[in-house]
Amino acid sequence: VRTIPFARDILEKLRLLPIRIYPCPNDLVLEASEIKAKYPIAYADAFAAATALRESAKIVTGDPDFKLLDQIVEIEWLR
């Protein structure tokens, strides 16, 4: 697959960040779906919460929608 130079540049910059690209196995999809069913949040936010729970990690965000999840996952609020 050919990538455009811009996309290749972005991928190279992402590799320099202290982040991990997380795979999405079926059981994570189900965990995110359960969170989505219980809380009126975006599906992508449910994936962030499910991943944080799985990894015993906190979510760093300024998105007020995550206030709904502060009882199930640790949140570090951006100002």
C-alpha distances in whole Angstrom, upper triangle without the diagonal:
4,6,10,13,15,12,12,15,16,14,16,19,19,19,23,24,26,24,23,20,22,20,22,24,26,29,28,27,31,32,31,32,35,35,34,37,40,39,38,35,31,29,27,30,31,28,29,32,31,29,32,34,32,32,36,34,35,34,34,34,36,36,39,37,37,41,41,39,41,43,41,38,39,38,38,39,38,41
4,7,9,12,10,10,13,14,13,15,18,18,19,22,24,26,25,23,21,23,22,24,26,28,31,30,29,33,34,32,34,37,37,36,39,41,40,39,36,32,30,28,31,32,29,30,33,33,31,33,36,34,33,37,35,36,34,34,34,36,35,39,38,38,41,42,40,42,45,42,39,40,39,39,39,37,40
4,6,8,6,6,10,11,10,12,15,15,16,19,21,23,22,21,19,21,21,23,25,28,31,29,28,32,33,31,32,36,35,34,37,39,38,37,34,30,28,26,29,30,27,27,31,31,29,31,34,32,32,35,33,33,31,31,31,33,32,36,35,35,39,39,38,40,42,40,37,37,36,36,36,34,36
4,5,5,6,9,10,11,13,15,16,17,19,21,24,23,23,20,23,23,25,28,30,33,31,30,34,35,32,34,37,37,35,38,41,39,38,34,31,29,26,29,31,29,29,32,33,30,32,35,34,33,36,34,34,32,31,31,32,32,36,35,35,39,40,38,40,43,41,38,38,36,36,36,34,36
4,5,5,6,9,10,10,12,14,16,17,19,23,22,22,21,24,24,27,30,32,35,32,32,36,36,34,36,39,38,37,40,42,40,39,35,32,31,28,30,32,30,29,33,33,31,32,36,35,33,36,34,34,32,30,30,32,32,36,36,35,39,40,39,40,43,41,38,38,36,35,35,33,35
4,5,5,6,9,10,11,12,15,16,17,21,20,21,19,22,23,25,29,31,33,31,30,34,34,32,34,37,35,34,38,39,37,36,32,29,28,25,27,30,27,27,30,31,29,30,34,33,31,34,31,31,29,27,27,28,29,32,32,32,36,37,36,37,40,38,35,35,33,32,32,29,31
4,5,5,6,9,10,11,13,15,16,19,18,18,16,19,20,22,25,27,30,27,27,30,31,28,30,33,32,31,35,36,35,33,30,26,25,22,25,27,24,24,28,28,26,27,31,30,28,31,29,29,27,26,26,27,27,31,30,30,34,35,34,35,38,36,33,33,31,30,30,28,30
4,5,5,6,9,10,11,13,15,18,17,17,16,19,20,22,25,28,30,28,28,32,32,30,32,35,34,33,37,38,37,36,32,29,28,24,27,29,26,25,29,29,26,28,31,30,29,31,29,29,28,27,27,29,29,33,33,32,36,37,35,37,39,37,34,34,32,31,32,30,32
4,5,5,6,9,10,11,13,17,17,17,16,20,21,24,27,30,32,29,30,33,33,31,33,36,35,34,38,39,37,36,32,29,29,25,27,29,26,25,29,30,27,28,31,31,29,31,29,29,27,25,26,28,28,32,32,32,35,36,35,36,39,37,34,33,31,30,30,28,30
4,5,5,6,9,10,11,15,14,15,14,17,19,21,25,27,29,26,26,30,30,27,30,33,31,30,34,35,33,32,29,26,25,21,23,26,23,22,25,26,23,25,28,27,26,28,25,25,23,22,22,24,24,28,28,28,31,33,31,32,35,33,30,29,28,26,27,24,27
4,5,5,6,9,10,13,12,12,11,15,16,19,22,25,27,24,25,28,28,26,29,31,30,30,33,35,33,32,29,26,24,21,23,25,22,21,24,25,22,23,26,25,24,26,24,24,23,22,23,25,25,29,29,28,31,33,31,32,35,32,29,29,27,27,27,25,28
4,5,5,7,9,13,13,13,13,17,18,21,24,28,29,27,27,31,31,29,32,34,33,33,36,37,36,35,32,29,28,24,26,28,24,23,27,27,24,25,28,27,25,27,25,26,24,23,24,27,27,31,31,30,34,35,33,34,36,34,31,30,29,28,28,26,29
4,5,5,7,11,11,13,13,17,19,22,25,28,30,27,27,31,30,28,31,33,32,32,35,36,34,34,30,27,27,23,24,26,23,22,25,26,23,23,27,26,24,26,23,23,22,20,21,24,25,29,29,28,31,33,31,31,34,32,29,28,26,25,25,23,25
4,5,5,9,8,9,9,13,16,18,22,25,26,23,24,27,26,24,27,30,28,28,32,33,31,31,27,24,23,20,21,23,20,18,22,22,19,20,23,23,20,23,20,20,19,18,19,21,22,26,26,25,28,30,28,28,31,29,26,25,23,22,23,21,24
4,6,8,8,9,9,13,15,19,22,25,26,23,25,28,27,26,29,31,30,30,34,34,33,33,29,27,26,22,23,25,21,20,23,23,20,20,24,22,20,23,20,21,20,20,21,24,25,29,29,27,30,32,29,30,32,30,27,26,25,24,25,24,26
4,7,8,10,12,16,18,22,25,28,29,26,27,31,29,28,31,33,31,32,35,36,34,34,31,28,28,24,24,26,23,21,24,25,21,21,25,24,21,23,21,21,20,19,21,24,25,29,29,28,31,32,30,30,33,31,27,26,25,23,24,22,25
4,5,8,11,14,17,20,23,26,27,24,25,28,27,25,29,30,28,29,32,33,31,31,27,25,25,21,21,23,21,18,21,22,18,18,22,21,18,20,17,18,17,15,17,20,22,25,26,24,27,29,26,26,29,27,24,22,21,19,20,19,22
4,7,10,13,16,19,22,25,25,22,24,27,25,24,27,29,27,28,31,31,30,30,27,25,24,21,21,22,20,17,19,20,16,16,19,19,15,17,14,15,15,14,17,20,21,25,25,23,26,27,25,24,27,25,21,20,19,17,19,18,21
4,7,9,13,15,18,22,22,18,20,23,22,20,24,25,23,24,28,28,27,27,24,22,21,17,17,19,16,14,16,17,13,13,17,16,13,15,12,13,13,13,15,18,20,23,23,21,24,25,22,23,25,23,19,18,17,17,18,18,21
4,6,9,12,15,19,19,16,18,21,19,18,22,24,22,23,27,27,26,27,24,22,20,17,17,18,15,13,16,15,12,12,15,14,12,14,13,14,14,15,17,21,21,24,24,21,25,25,23,23,25,22,19,19,19,19,21,20,24
4,7,10,13,16,17,14,16,19,18,17,20,22,21,22,25,26,25,26,22,20,18,15,16,17,13,12,15,15,11,13,16,14,13,16,14,16,15,16,18,21,21,24,23,21,25,25,23,24,26,23,20,20,20,20,22,22,25
4,7,9,13,13,10,12,15,15,14,17,19,18,19,22,23,23,24,21,18,16,13,14,14,11,10,13,12,8,11,13,11,11,14,13,15,14,16,18,21,21,24,22,20,23,23,21,22,24,20,18,19,19,20,22,22,26
4,6,10,11,9,10,14,14,13,16,18,18,19,22,23,23,24,21,19,16,14,16,15,11,12,14,12,10,13,15,12,13,16,16,18,17,19,21,24,23,26,24,22,26,25,22,24,25,22,20,21,22,23,25,26,29
4,7,8,6,7,10,11,10,12,15,15,16,18,20,20,21,19,17,13,12,14,13,9,11,13,11,9,13,14,12,13,17,16,18,17,20,21,24,23,25,22,21,24,23,21,23,24,20,19,21,22,23,25,26,30
4,6,5,7,9,10,11,13,15,16,17,19,21,21,23,21,19,15,15,16,14,11,14,15,12,11,15,15,12,14,17,18,20,20,23,24,27,26,27,25,23,26,25,22,24,25,21,20,23,24,26,28,29,33
4,5,5,6,9,10,10,13,14,15,16,19,20,22,20,18,15,15,17,14,12,15,15,12,12,16,16,13,16,19,20,22,21,24,25,28,26,28,25,23,26,24,22,25,25,21,21,24,25,27,29,31,34
4,5,5,6,9,10,11,13,14,15,17,19,21,19,18,15,15,16,13,11,14,14,10,11,14,13,11,14,16,18,20,20,23,24,27,26,27,24,22,25,23,20,22,22,18,18,21,23,26,28,30,33
4,5,5,6,8,10,11,12,14,16,16,18,16,15,12,12,13,10,8,10,10,7,7,11,10,9,11,14,15,17,16,20,21,24,22,23,21,19,21,20,17,19,20,16,15,18,19,22,24,26,29
4,6,5,6,9,10,10,12,14,15,17,15,14,10,10,12,9,7,11,11,9,10,13,13,12,15,17,18,19,18,21,21,24,22,23,20,19,22,20,17,20,21,17,17,20,21,24,25,27,30
4,5,5,6,9,10,10,13,14,16,15,15,11,13,14,10,10,13,12,9,11,14,13,12,16,18,19,20,19,23,23,26,23,24,21,19,22,19,17,20,20,16,17,20,22,25,26,28,32
4,5,5,6,9,10,11,13,15,14,14,11,12,12,8,8,11,9,6,9,11,10,9,13,14,15,17,16,20,20,23,21,21,18,16,19,17,14,17,16,13,13,17,18,22,23,26,29
4,5,5,6,9,10,11,12,11,10,7,8,8,5,5,8,7,5,8,11,10,11,14,15,15,16,14,18,18,20,18,19,15,14,17,14,12,15,16,13,13,16,17,20,21,23,26
4,5,5,6,9,10,11,11,10,8,10,11,7,8,11,11,9,12,14,14,14,17,19,19,19,18,21,21,22,20,20,17,16,18,15,14,18,17,15,16,19,20,23,24,26,29
4,5,5,6,9,11,11,12,10,13,12,8,10,13,11,9,13,14,13,14,17,18,19,19,18,21,21,23,20,20,17,16,17,14,13,16,15,13,14,18,19,23,24,26,29
4,5,5,6,9,9,10,9,11,9,6,8,10,8,7,11,12,11,13,16,16,16,16,15,18,18,19,17,17,13,12,14,11,9,12,12,10,11,15,16,19,20,23,25
4,5,5,7,6,7,6,9,8,6,9,11,10,10,13,14,14,16,18,19,19,18,16,19,18,19,16,16,12,12,14,11,11,14,15,13,14,17,17,20,21,23,26
4,6,7,9,10,9,13,12,9,12,15,13,12,16,17,16,18,21,21,22,21,19,22,21,22,19,19,15,15,16,13,13,16,16,14,16,20,20,23,24,26,29
4,7,9,12,11,14,13,10,13,15,12,12,16,17,15,17,20,20,20,19,18,21,20,21,18,17,14,13,14,10,10,13,12,11,14,17,18,22,22,25,27
4,6,9,10,12,10,9,12,13,11,12,16,16,15,18,20,20,19,18,16,19,17,18,15,13,10,10,11,7,8,11,11,11,13,16,16,19,19,22,24
4,7,9,12,10,9,13,14,13,15,18,18,18,20,23,22,22,20,17,19,17,17,14,12,9,10,11,8,10,13,14,14,15,18,17,20,19,21,23
4,6,8,6,7,10,11,10,12,15,15,16,18,20,20,19,17,14,16,14,14,11,10,7,8,10,8,9,12,14,14,14,16,15,18,17,19,21
4,5,5,6,9,10,11,12,14,15,17,18,20,21,19,18,15,16,14,15,11,12,8,10,13,11,12,15,17,16,16,18,16,19,18,19,21
4,5,5,6,9,10,10,12,14,15,16,18,20,19,18,15,17,16,17,14,15,12,12,15,13,13,16,18,16,16,18,17,20,20,21,24
4,5,5,6,9,10,11,12,14,15,17,18,16,16,13,14,13,15,12,14,12,11,15,14,13,16,18,16,15,17,16,18,18,19,22
4,5,5,6,9,10,11,12,14,15,16,14,13,10,12,11,12,10,11,9,8,11,11,10,13,15,13,12,14,12,15,15,16,19
4,5,5,6,8,10,10,12,14,15,14,13,11,14,13,15,13,14,11,9,13,11,9,12,14,11,11,14,13,16,17,19,22
4,5,5,6,8,10,10,12,14,13,13,11,14,14,17,15,16,14,12,15,14,12,15,16,13,12,14,14,17,18,19,23
4,6,5,6,9,10,11,12,10,10,7,10,11,14,12,14,12,10,13,13,11,13,15,12,10,12,11,13,15,16,19
4,5,5,6,9,10,10,9,9,7,11,11,14,13,14,12,9,12,11,8,10,11,8,7,9,10,13,14,16,20
4,5,5,6,9,10,10,11,10,14,15,18,16,17,15,12,15,14,11,13,13,10,9,12,13,16,18,20,23
4,5,5,6,8,8,9,9,13,14,18,17,19,17,14,17,16,13,15,15,12,10,12,13,15,17,19,23
4,5,5,6,5,6,7,10,12,16,15,17,16,12,15,15,11,12,13,10,7,8,10,12,15,17,20
4,5,5,6,8,9,13,15,18,18,19,17,14,15,15,11,12,12,8,6,9,11,14,17,19,23
4,6,8,10,12,15,18,21,21,22,20,17,19,18,15,15,15,12,10,12,14,17,20,22,26
4,5,9,11,14,17,20,20,22,21,17,20,20,16,16,16,13,11,11,14,15,19,20,24
4,7,10,13,16,20,20,21,20,16,18,18,14,14,14,11,8,9,11,13,17,19,23
4,7,10,13,16,17,18,18,14,16,17,14,13,14,12,8,7,9,10,14,16,19
4,6,9,13,14,15,15,11,13,14,11,10,12,10,7,5,5,7,10,12,16
4,6,10,10,12,12,9,11,13,10,10,12,11,8,6,5,6,8,10,14
4,7,9,11,12,10,12,14,12,12,15,14,11,9,6,5,6,7,11
4,5,8,10,8,10,13,12,12,15,15,12,11,7,6,5,6,9
4,6,9,8,10,13,13,13,16,17,15,13,9,8,5,5,7
4,5,6,8,11,11,12,16,16,14,14,10,11,8,9,10
4,5,6,8,10,10,14,15,14,14,11,12,9,10,11
4,5,6,8,10,13,14,13,14,11,13,12,13,15
4,5,5,7,10,10,9,10,8,10,9,12,14
4,5,5,8,10,10,10,8,11,10,12,14
4,6,8,9,10,12,11,14,13,16,18
4,5,6,6,8,8,12,12,16,18
4,6,5,6,6,10,11,14,16
4,6,8,9,13,14,18,20
4,7,9,13,15,18,21
4,6,10,12,16,19
4,7,10,13,16
4,6,9,12
4,7,10
4,6
4
